[in-house]
């Protein structure tokens, strides 16, 4: 596993560089929006990656509620943290794209608002895990994660069920996309996914190590005769 990590890091760096070149140079310029449309190659893959991470968080949270498995709890925490990062990229790149195209930075339609709510839910999840010292924190966080996951389908399907200013999906939603653009989009998504795996892997190892240290210190305090005096 230790040897696999640097290999994945090199592959990820190469993919990110290649994806950047494809997005900025190789992909054709969109006729209506021009070069600003190239944000699409970062906005959409970030959203897809965030959705996948939140889904993993949901599955791990449900498993933790059923089995109280520490590994599932750590996986839920890690995927929530990295998912929030990608969701933040979505919320930042969206207005940057919207301003020159729509003439406004933000509009409170269903897709945008539900995405912001999703981000707030998982930020709340992270804050709960970071600052709560209750023994029931993992259980409460898992329940919050299950609730937050319910917003993911709303975000994704909102443009089918509601009138919204957000463009229709280019895949599976009646939209269309140049095959060359689709190729670049999928390359960027692959690069983002590899990067997400790399960060989650690092964060998981760090969290596991931190918990091992905390357990060791707690055991030492329990076995230390001086702790009973205090």
PEUR-V640082 format. One record per backbone hydrogen bond with DSSP energy under -1.0 kcal/mol. CO is the residue of the C=O (numbers start at 1). NH is the residue of the N-H. E is the energy in kcal/mol with one decimal. If there is no record, write none. Layout:
co=CO nh=NH e=E
co=CO nh=NH e=E
This chain:
co=1 nh=5 e=-1.4
co=3 nh=7 e=-1.1
co=4 nh=8 e=-2.7
co=5 nh=9 e=-2.4
co=6 nh=10 e=-2.2
co=7 nh=11 e=-2.4
co=8 nh=12 e=-2.8
co=9 nh=13 e=-2.4
co=10 nh=14 e=-2.3
co=11 nh=15 e=-2.6
co=12 nh=16 e=-2.8
co=13 nh=17 e=-2.0
co=14 nh=18 e=-2.5
co=15 nh=19 e=-3.0
co=16 nh=20 e=-2.1
co=17 nh=21 e=-2.1
co=18 nh=22 e=-2.5
co=19 nh=23 e=-2.5
co=20 nh=24 e=-2.3
co=21 nh=25 e=-2.5
co=21 nh=26 e=-1.3
co=22 nh=27 e=-3.0
co=30 nh=34 e=-1.6
co=34 nh=37 e=-1.4
co=35 nh=38 e=-2.1
co=36 nh=39 e=-1.7
co=37 nh=40 e=-2.2
co=38 nh=41 e=-1.4
co=39 nh=42 e=-2.3
co=39 nh=43 e=-2.9
co=40 nh=44 e=-1.9
co=42 nh=46 e=-1.5
co=43 nh=47 e=-1.7
co=44 nh=48 e=-2.6
co=45 nh=49 e=-2.5
co=46 nh=50 e=-2.4
co=47 nh=51 e=-2.5
co=48 nh=52 e=-2.1
co=49 nh=53 e=-2.4
co=50 nh=54 e=-2.5
co=51 nh=55 e=-1.9
co=52 nh=56 e=-2.3
co=53 nh=57 e=-2.4
co=54 nh=58 e=-2.1
co=55 nh=59 e=-2.5
co=56 nh=60 e=-2.8
co=57 nh=61 e=-2.3
co=58 nh=62 e=-2.4
co=59 nh=63 e=-2.4
co=60 nh=64 e=-2.2
co=61 nh=65 e=-2.4
co=62 nh=66 e=-1.6
co=63 nh=67 e=-3.1
co=64 nh=68 e=-2.8
co=69 nh=73 e=-1.8
co=70 nh=74 e=-2.5
co=71 nh=75 e=-2.5
co=72 nh=76 e=-2.4
co=73 nh=77 e=-2.1
co=74 nh=78 e=-2.7
co=75 nh=79 e=-2.5
co=76 nh=80 e=-1.7
co=77 nh=81 e=-2.2
co=78 nh=82 e=-2.5
co=79 nh=83 e=-2.2
co=80 nh=84 e=-2.1
co=81 nh=85 e=-1.4
co=82 nh=86 e=-1.9
co=83 nh=87 e=-2.5
co=84 nh=88 e=-2.2
co=85 nh=89 e=-1.8
co=86 nh=90 e=-1.8
co=87 nh=91 e=-2.1
co=88 nh=92 e=-1.8
co=89 nh=93 e=-2.9
co=90 nh=94 e=-2.1
co=92 nh=96 e=-1.4
co=93 nh=97 e=-1.8
co=94 nh=98 e=-2.7
co=95 nh=99 e=-2.5
co=98 nh=102 e=-3.7
co=98 nh=103 e=-1.1
co=99 nh=103 e=-1.0
co=107 nh=109 e=-2.0
co=109 nh=113 e=-2.6
co=110 nh=114 e=-2.6
co=111 nh=115 e=-1.6
co=112 nh=116 e=-2.1
co=113 nh=117 e=-2.4
co=114 nh=118 e=-2.2
co=115 nh=119 e=-2.3
co=116 nh=120 e=-2.4
co=117 nh=121 e=-2.4
co=118 nh=122 e=-2.0
co=119 nh=123 e=-2.1
co=120 nh=124 e=-2.3
co=121 nh=125 e=-1.9
co=122 nh=126 e=-2.1
co=123 nh=127 e=-2.5
co=124 nh=128 e=-2.4
co=125 nh=129 e=-2.2
co=126 nh=130 e=-2.1
co=127 nh=131 e=-2.6
co=128 nh=132 e=-1.7
co=134 nh=137 e=-1.5
co=136 nh=140 e=-2.7
co=137 nh=141 e=-3.0
co=138 nh=142 e=-2.2
co=139 nh=143 e=-2.2
co=140 nh=144 e=-2.2
co=141 nh=145 e=-2.4
co=142 nh=146 e=-2.1
co=143 nh=147 e=-2.0
co=144 nh=148 e=-2.7
co=145 nh=149 e=-2.2
co=148 nh=151 e=-1.7
co=149 nh=152 e=-1.0
co=151 nh=155 e=-2.4
co=152 nh=156 e=-2.4
co=153 nh=157 e=-3.0
co=154 nh=158 e=-1.1
co=157 nh=160 e=-1.6
co=157 nh=161 e=-1.6
co=158 nh=162 e=-2.3
co=169 nh=175 e=-1.1
co=178 nh=182 e=-2.4
co=179 nh=183 e=-2.1
co=180 nh=184 e=-1.8
co=181 nh=185 e=-2.7
co=182 nh=186 e=-2.5
co=183 nh=187 e=-1.9
co=184 nh=188 e=-2.3
co=185 nh=189 e=-2.2
co=186 nh=190 e=-2.4
co=187 nh=191 e=-2.3
co=188 nh=192 e=-2.7
co=189 nh=193 e=-2.6
co=190 nh=194 e=-2.4
co=191 nh=195 e=-2.2
co=192 nh=196 e=-2.5
co=193 nh=197 e=-2.5
co=194 nh=198 e=-2.3
co=195 nh=199 e=-2.5
co=196 nh=200 e=-2.8
co=197 nh=201 e=-2.6
co=198 nh=202 e=-2.2
co=199 nh=203 e=-2.8
co=200 nh=204 e=-2.7
co=201 nh=205 e=-2.2
co=202 nh=206 e=-2.1
co=203 nh=207 e=-2.6
co=204 nh=208 e=-2.7
co=205 nh=209 e=-2.2
co=206 nh=210 e=-2.5
co=207 nh=211 e=-2.3
co=208 nh=212 e=-2.0
co=209 nh=213 e=-2.3
co=210 nh=214 e=-2.4
co=211 nh=215 e=-2.4
co=212 nh=216 e=-2.2
co=213 nh=217 e=-2.5
co=214 nh=218 e=-2.2
co=215 nh=219 e=-2.3
co=216 nh=220 e=-2.3
co=217 nh=221 e=-2.3
co=218 nh=222 e=-1.8
co=219 nh=223 e=-2.0
co=220 nh=224 e=-1.4
co=224 nh=227 e=-1.5
co=226 nh=230 e=-1.6
